[in-house]
């Protein structure tokens, strides 16, 4: 038999799922639910903690307990190809969400660009010696006012300077476009994806519940000579993202000739 706090938590989840409480809407205060006979302060607080852990609500400073938007963003891999077309001012994230009627925006961190010594893993991804100067750019991919992804991009210093990515301002239309304009010709990308239970810092950064998995994407972009020109790390809330790998070319492997098992190596 469910405890009283579990029953209250399930009741509130049902109301949120049914749309009685909309994303961005405040839930009743703890004192209001206590006064309504829903349980003690401890009962209501524990029910709210359960909702928060499962990603139904977020607690905002001086804003109360607010229903979290759990709508899912469809993010196709082809967004990178479209970003190379010199049209409009939207980057890949913003353009992909606009097609779904969602208000996507990319907010840059401060400072937007930093010159740093390459950590070992970054140097390996960019095929550089450890400690070589690189430029790091950080940004937040958002839907409305909510952060859905945290992004961290690294560039060899010479590449960043050539494409103007060392400047502390937002890049209009996405970073692939200035790379192309600088003659660096982004030609191919390789992505690796993992998922894990978030750390406390990741929970805070994405404003998610502690039980919501996160998706980590690492992408290396290379120019037409095979040289790495960008290493991108993406951390996203798993319940808000649908990564679509569309339009991938399928190559048939050539069948290798079977080797004879005879000692002479000839056919039988």
TORKOL-4160 file (C-alpha; in steps of 0.2 Angstrom, whole numbers, padded with zeros to 4 digits, m for minus):
268
<pt num="1" X="0000" Y="0000" Z="0000"/>
<pt num="2" X="0007" Y="0017" Z="m0005"/>
<pt num="3" X="0011" Y="0029" Z="0009"/>
<pt num="4" X="0002" Y="0046" Z="0010"/>
<pt num="5" X="0016" Y="0056" Z="0002"/>
<pt num="6" X="0017" Y="0043" Z="m0013"/>
<pt num="7" X="m0001" Y="0044" Z="m0015"/>
<pt num="8" X="0000" Y="0063" Z="m0016"/>
<pt num="9" X="0014" Y="0063" Z="m0028"/>
<pt num="10" X="0005" Y="0051" Z="m0040"/>
<pt num="11" X="m0010" Y="0062" Z="m0039"/>
<pt num="12" X="0000" Y="0077" Z="m0044"/>
<pt num="13" X="0009" Y="0068" Z="m0058"/>
<pt num="14" X="m0008" Y="0063" Z="m0065"/>
<pt num="15" X="m0014" Y="0081" Z="m0065"/>
<pt num="16" X="0001" Y="0086" Z="m0074"/>
<pt num="17" X="0000" Y="0073" Z="m0087"/>
<pt num="18" X="m0018" Y="0077" Z="m0089"/>
<pt num="19" X="m0014" Y="0095" Z="m0092"/>
<pt num="20" X="m0022" Y="0102" Z="m0077"/>
<pt num="21" X="m0006" Y="0110" Z="m0072"/>
<pt num="22" X="0003" Y="0117" Z="m0088"/>
<pt num="23" X="0022" Y="0119" Z="m0090"/>
<pt num="24" X="0028" Y="0135" Z="m0082"/>
<pt num="25" X="0013" Y="0135" Z="m0070"/>
<pt num="26" X="0016" Y="0135" Z="m0051"/>
<pt num="27" X="0009" Y="0121" Z="m0040"/>
<pt num="28" X="0000" Y="0126" Z="m0024"/>
<pt num="29" X="0012" Y="0130" Z="m0010"/>
<pt num="30" X="0016" Y="0117" Z="0004"/>
<pt num="31" X="0005" Y="0127" Z="0016"/>
<pt num="32" X="m0010" Y="0128" Z="0004"/>
<pt num="33" X="m0010" Y="0109" Z="0002"/>
<pt num="34" X="m0008" Y="0106" Z="0021"/>
<pt num="35" X="m0023" Y="0118" Z="0023"/>
<pt num="36" X="m0032" Y="0108" Z="0010"/>
<pt num="37" X="m0030" Y="0092" Z="0020"/>
<pt num="38" X="m0018" Y="0084" Z="0009"/>
<pt num="39" X="m0006" Y="0079" Z="0023"/>
<pt num="40" X="0007" Y="0086" Z="0035"/>
<pt num="41" X="0021" Y="0098" Z="0030"/>
<pt num="42" X="0033" Y="0083" Z="0029"/>
<pt num="43" X="0021" Y="0073" Z="0018"/>
<pt num="44" X="0019" Y="0087" Z="0005"/>
<pt num="45" X="0037" Y="0091" Z="0005"/>
<pt num="46" X="0042" Y="0073" Z="0002"/>
<pt num="47" X="0029" Y="0072" Z="m0012"/>
<pt num="48" X="0036" Y="0088" Z="m0020"/>
<pt num="49" X="0054" Y="0081" Z="m0019"/>
<pt num="50" X="0048" Y="0065" Z="m0028"/>
<pt num="51" X="0040" Y="0076" Z="m0042"/>
<pt num="52" X="0057" Y="0085" Z="m0043"/>
<pt num="53" X="0067" Y="0070" Z="m0044"/>
<pt num="54" X="0057" Y="0063" Z="m0058"/>
<pt num="55" X="0058" Y="0079" Z="m0068"/>
<pt num="56" X="0040" Y="0084" Z="m0067"/>
<pt num="57" X="0044" Y="0101" Z="m0058"/>
<pt num="58" X="0058" Y="0112" Z="m0054"/>
<pt num="59" X="0060" Y="0123" Z="m0039"/>
<pt num="60" X="0064" Y="0141" Z="m0043"/>
<pt num="61" X="0071" Y="0154" Z="m0030"/>
<pt num="62" X="0057" Y="0165" Z="m0025"/>
<pt num="63" X="0047" Y="0157" Z="m0039"/>
<pt num="64" X="0040" Y="0142" Z="m0030"/>
<pt num="65" X="0038" Y="0124" Z="m0037"/>
<pt num="66" X="0034" Y="0126" Z="m0056"/>
<pt num="67" X="0029" Y="0112" Z="m0068"/>
<pt num="68" X="0043" Y="0108" Z="m0080"/>
<pt num="69" X="0041" Y="0108" Z="m0099"/>
<pt num="70" X="0045" Y="0090" Z="m0104"/>
<pt num="71" X="0041" Y="0092" Z="m0123"/>
<pt num="72" X="0054" Y="0083" Z="m0133"/>
<pt num="73" X="0064" Y="0092" Z="m0146"/>
<pt num="74" X="0068" Y="0082" Z="m0162"/>
<pt num="75" X="0086" Y="0085" Z="m0167"/>
<pt num="76" X="0091" Y="0078" Z="m0184"/>
<pt num="77" X="0109" Y="0076" Z="m0189"/>
<pt num="78" X="0105" Y="0084" Z="m0206"/>
<pt num="79" X="0104" Y="0101" Z="m0196"/>
<pt num="80" X="0123" Y="0102" Z="m0199"/>
<pt num="81" X="0122" Y="0101" Z="m0218"/>
<pt num="82" X="0108" Y="0114" Z="m0218"/>
<pt num="83" X="0119" Y="0126" Z="m0208"/>
<pt num="84" X="0131" Y="0127" Z="m0222"/>
<pt num="85" X="0119" Y="0135" Z="m0233"/>
<pt num="86" X="0121" Y="0154" Z="m0232"/>
<pt num="87" X="0102" Y="0158" Z="m0228"/>
<pt num="88" X="0095" Y="0166" Z="m0213"/>
<pt num="89" X="0102" Y="0169" Z="m0196"/>
<pt num="90" X="0097" Y="0154" Z="m0187"/>
<pt num="91" X="0110" Y="0141" Z="m0181"/>
<pt num="92" X="0107" Y="0122" Z="m0182"/>
<pt num="93" X="0099" Y="0121" Z="m0166"/>
<pt num="94" X="0087" Y="0136" Z="m0168"/>
<pt num="95" X="0083" Y="0130" Z="m0186"/>
<pt num="96" X="0079" Y="0112" Z="m0181"/>
<pt num="97" X="0067" Y="0118" Z="m0167"/>
<pt num="98" X="0059" Y="0131" Z="m0178"/>
<pt num="99" X="0053" Y="0118" Z="m0190"/>
<pt num="100" X="0044" Y="0110" Z="m0175"/>
<pt num="101" X="0036" Y="0126" Z="m0170"/>
<pt num="102" X="0047" Y="0127" Z="m0154"/>
<pt num="103" X="0056" Y="0143" Z="m0149"/>
<pt num="104" X="0075" Y="0138" Z="m0149"/>
<pt num="105" X="0089" Y="0149" Z="m0145"/>
<pt num="106" X="0107" Y="0148" Z="m0142"/>
<pt num="107" X="0114" Y="0158" Z="m0127"/>
<pt num="108" X="0133" Y="0160" Z="m0126"/>
<pt num="109" X="0142" Y="0160" Z="m0110"/>
<pt num="110" X="0153" Y="0173" Z="m0103"/>
<pt num="111" X="0166" Y="0174" Z="m0109"/>
<pt num="112" X="0160" Y="0167" Z="m0125"/>
<pt num="113" X="0178" Y="0163" Z="m0131"/>
<pt num="114" X="0193" Y="0158" Z="m0121"/>
<pt num="115" X="0211" Y="0154" Z="m0126"/>
<pt num="116" X="0217" Y="0139" Z="m0115"/>
<pt num="117" X="0230" Y="0126" Z="m0115"/>
<pt num="118" X="0222" Y="0110" Z="m0123"/>
<pt num="119" X="0218" Y="0096" Z="m0110"/>
<pt num="120" X="0224" Y="0079" Z="m0114"/>
<pt num="121" X="0207" Y="0073" Z="m0121"/>
<pt num="122" X="0204" Y="0088" Z="m0131"/>
<pt num="123" X="0221" Y="0088" Z="m0138"/>
<pt num="124" X="0219" Y="0070" Z="m0143"/>
<pt num="125" X="0202" Y="0074" Z="m0152"/>
<pt num="126" X="0210" Y="0088" Z="m0161"/>
<pt num="127" X="0226" Y="0078" Z="m0165"/>
<pt num="128" X="0236" Y="0091" Z="m0156"/>
<pt num="129" X="0250" Y="0090" Z="m0143"/>
<pt num="130" X="0244" Y="0091" Z="m0125"/>
<pt num="131" X="0245" Y="0109" Z="m0119"/>
<pt num="132" X="0244" Y="0117" Z="m0137"/>
<pt num="133" X="0234" Y="0133" Z="m0137"/>
<pt num="134" X="0215" Y="0131" Z="m0141"/>
<pt num="135" X="0200" Y="0141" Z="m0141"/>
<pt num="136" X="0185" Y="0135" Z="m0130"/>
<pt num="137" X="0167" Y="0142" Z="m0134"/>
<pt num="138" X="0153" Y="0138" Z="m0122"/>
<pt num="139" X="0134" Y="0140" Z="m0125"/>
<pt num="140" X="0117" Y="0134" Z="m0119"/>
<pt num="141" X="0104" Y="0127" Z="m0131"/>
<pt num="142" X="0087" Y="0132" Z="m0124"/>
<pt num="143" X="0069" Y="0130" Z="m0128"/>
<pt num="144" X="0061" Y="0146" Z="m0122"/>
<pt num="145" X="0069" Y="0150" Z="m0105"/>
<pt num="146" X="0074" Y="0132" Z="m0101"/>
<pt num="147" X="0091" Y="0125" Z="m0104"/>
<pt num="148" X="0090" Y="0109" Z="m0113"/>
<pt num="149" X="0109" Y="0106" Z="m0118"/>
<pt num="150" X="0125" Y="0113" Z="m0112"/>
<pt num="151" X="0138" Y="0114" Z="m0126"/>
<pt num="152" X="0157" Y="0116" Z="m0125"/>
<pt num="153" X="0166" Y="0118" Z="m0142"/>
<pt num="154" X="0185" Y="0118" Z="m0144"/>
<pt num="155" X="0195" Y="0124" Z="m0159"/>
<pt num="156" X="0214" Y="0124" Z="m0164"/>
<pt num="157" X="0220" Y="0142" Z="m0161"/>
<pt num="158" X="0224" Y="0145" Z="m0179"/>
<pt num="159" X="0207" Y="0138" Z="m0185"/>
<pt num="160" X="0198" Y="0149" Z="m0173"/>
<pt num="161" X="0208" Y="0165" Z="m0177"/>
<pt num="162" X="0205" Y="0161" Z="m0196"/>
<pt num="163" X="0186" Y="0159" Z="m0194"/>
<pt num="164" X="0184" Y="0173" Z="m0181"/>
<pt num="165" X="0179" Y="0161" Z="m0168"/>
<pt num="166" X="0191" Y="0168" Z="m0155"/>
<pt num="167" X="0179" Y="0184" Z="m0154"/>
<pt num="168" X="0169" Y="0185" Z="m0138"/>
<pt num="169" X="0152" Y="0187" Z="m0147"/>
<pt num="170" X="0138" Y="0175" Z="m0153"/>
<pt num="171" X="0141" Y="0168" Z="m0170"/>
<pt num="172" X="0126" Y="0172" Z="m0180"/>
<pt num="173" X="0120" Y="0157" Z="m0190"/>
<pt num="174" X="0130" Y="0144" Z="m0182"/>
<pt num="175" X="0149" Y="0141" Z="m0181"/>
<pt num="176" X="0150" Y="0129" Z="m0196"/>
<pt num="177" X="0146" Y="0144" Z="m0208"/>
<pt num="178" X="0161" Y="0155" Z="m0203"/>
<pt num="179" X="0172" Y="0139" Z="m0205"/>
<pt num="180" X="0166" Y="0137" Z="m0222"/>
<pt num="181" X="0168" Y="0155" Z="m0226"/>
<pt num="182" X="0186" Y="0155" Z="m0220"/>
<pt num="183" X="0190" Y="0141" Z="m0232"/>
<pt num="184" X="0191" Y="0127" Z="m0219"/>
<pt num="185" X="0177" Y="0117" Z="m0228"/>
<pt num="186" X="0169" Y="0106" Z="m0214"/>
<pt num="187" X="0168" Y="0090" Z="m0224"/>
<pt num="188" X="0163" Y="0076" Z="m0211"/>
<pt num="189" X="0158" Y="0073" Z="m0193"/>
<pt num="190" X="0160" Y="0059" Z="m0181"/>
<pt num="191" X="0149" Y="0057" Z="m0166"/>
<pt num="192" X="0150" Y="0047" Z="m0150"/>
<pt num="193" X="0135" Y="0045" Z="m0138"/>
<pt num="194" X="0134" Y="0040" Z="m0120"/>
<pt num="195" X="0121" Y="0041" Z="m0107"/>
<pt num="196" X="0123" Y="0041" Z="m0088"/>
<pt num="197" X="0115" Y="0046" Z="m0071"/>
<pt num="198" X="0118" Y="0065" Z="m0069"/>
<pt num="199" X="0130" Y="0072" Z="m0056"/>
<pt num="200" X="0123" Y="0085" Z="m0044"/>
<pt num="201" X="0132" Y="0099" Z="m0055"/>
<pt num="202" X="0124" Y="0092" Z="m0071"/>
<pt num="203" X="0107" Y="0091" Z="m0062"/>
<pt num="204" X="0109" Y="0110" Z="m0057"/>
<pt num="205" X="0116" Y="0115" Z="m0074"/>
<pt num="206" X="0101" Y="0107" Z="m0084"/>
<pt num="207" X="0088" Y="0110" Z="m0070"/>
<pt num="208" X="0082" Y="0092" Z="m0071"/>
<pt num="209" X="0078" Y="0079" Z="m0058"/>
<pt num="210" X="0091" Y="0068" Z="m0051"/>
<pt num="211" X="0083" Y="0052" Z="m0059"/>
<pt num="212" X="0083" Y="0060" Z="m0077"/>
<pt num="213" X="0097" Y="0052" Z="m0087"/>
<pt num="214" X="0108" Y="0064" Z="m0097"/>
<pt num="215" X="0115" Y="0061" Z="m0115"/>
<pt num="216" X="0133" Y="0065" Z="m0119"/>
<pt num="217" X="0137" Y="0068" Z="m0137"/>
<pt num="218" X="0155" Y="0071" Z="m0143"/>
<pt num="219" X="0157" Y="0076" Z="m0161"/>
<pt num="220" X="0173" Y="0079" Z="m0170"/>
<pt num="221" X="0172" Y="0089" Z="m0187"/>
<pt num="222" X="0185" Y="0087" Z="m0200"/>
<pt num="223" X="0189" Y="0097" Z="m0215"/>
<pt num="224" X="0191" Y="0090" Z="m0233"/>
<pt num="225" X="0209" Y="0085" Z="m0229"/>
<pt num="226" X="0204" Y="0075" Z="m0213"/>
<pt num="227" X="0211" Y="0088" Z="m0201"/>
<pt num="228" X="0200" Y="0090" Z="m0185"/>
<pt num="229" X="0194" Y="0108" Z="m0184"/>
<pt num="230" X="0181" Y="0107" Z="m0170"/>
<pt num="231" X="0178" Y="0096" Z="m0155"/>
<pt num="232" X="0161" Y="0098" Z="m0148"/>
<pt num="233" X="0154" Y="0091" Z="m0131"/>
<pt num="234" X="0135" Y="0091" Z="m0129"/>
<pt num="235" X="0127" Y="0087" Z="m0112"/>
<pt num="236" X="0108" Y="0086" Z="m0114"/>
<pt num="237" X="0092" Y="0081" Z="m0104"/>
<pt num="238" X="0087" Y="0063" Z="m0110"/>
<pt num="239" X="0069" Y="0066" Z="m0108"/>
<pt num="240" X="0069" Y="0082" Z="m0119"/>
<pt num="241" X="0079" Y="0076" Z="m0134"/>
<pt num="242" X="0076" Y="0064" Z="m0148"/>
<pt num="243" X="0092" Y="0063" Z="m0159"/>
<pt num="244" X="0088" Y="0058" Z="m0176"/>
<pt num="245" X="0102" Y="0051" Z="m0188"/>
<pt num="246" X="0094" Y="0053" Z="m0204"/>
<pt num="247" X="0101" Y="0052" Z="m0222"/>
<pt num="248" X="0116" Y="0041" Z="m0218"/>
<pt num="249" X="0124" Y="0033" Z="m0233"/>
<pt num="250" X="0125" Y="0014" Z="m0233"/>
<pt num="251" X="0140" Y="0006" Z="m0240"/>
<pt num="252" X="0141" Y="m0012" Z="m0245"/>
<pt num="253" X="0156" Y="m0021" Z="m0239"/>
<pt num="254" X="0165" Y="m0031" Z="m0252"/>
<pt num="255" X="0164" Y="m0049" Z="m0248"/>
<pt num="256" X="0182" Y="m0055" Z="m0245"/>
<pt num="257" X="0187" Y="m0071" Z="m0254"/>
<pt num="258" X="0187" Y="m0087" Z="m0244"/>
<pt num="259" X="0204" Y="m0094" Z="m0240"/>
<pt num="260" X="0208" Y="m0112" Z="m0243"/>
<pt num="261" X="0212" Y="m0123" Z="m0228"/>
<pt num="262" X="0223" Y="m0134" Z="m0238"/>
<pt num="263" X="0242" Y="m0133" Z="m0233"/>
<pt num="264" X="0247" Y="m0128" Z="m0250"/>
<pt num="265" X="0234" Y="m0113" Z="m0250"/>
<pt num="266" X="0227" Y="m0119" Z="m0266"/>
<pt num="267" X="0209" Y="m0124" Z="m0270"/>
<pt num="268" X="0202" Y="m0141" Z="m0267"/>
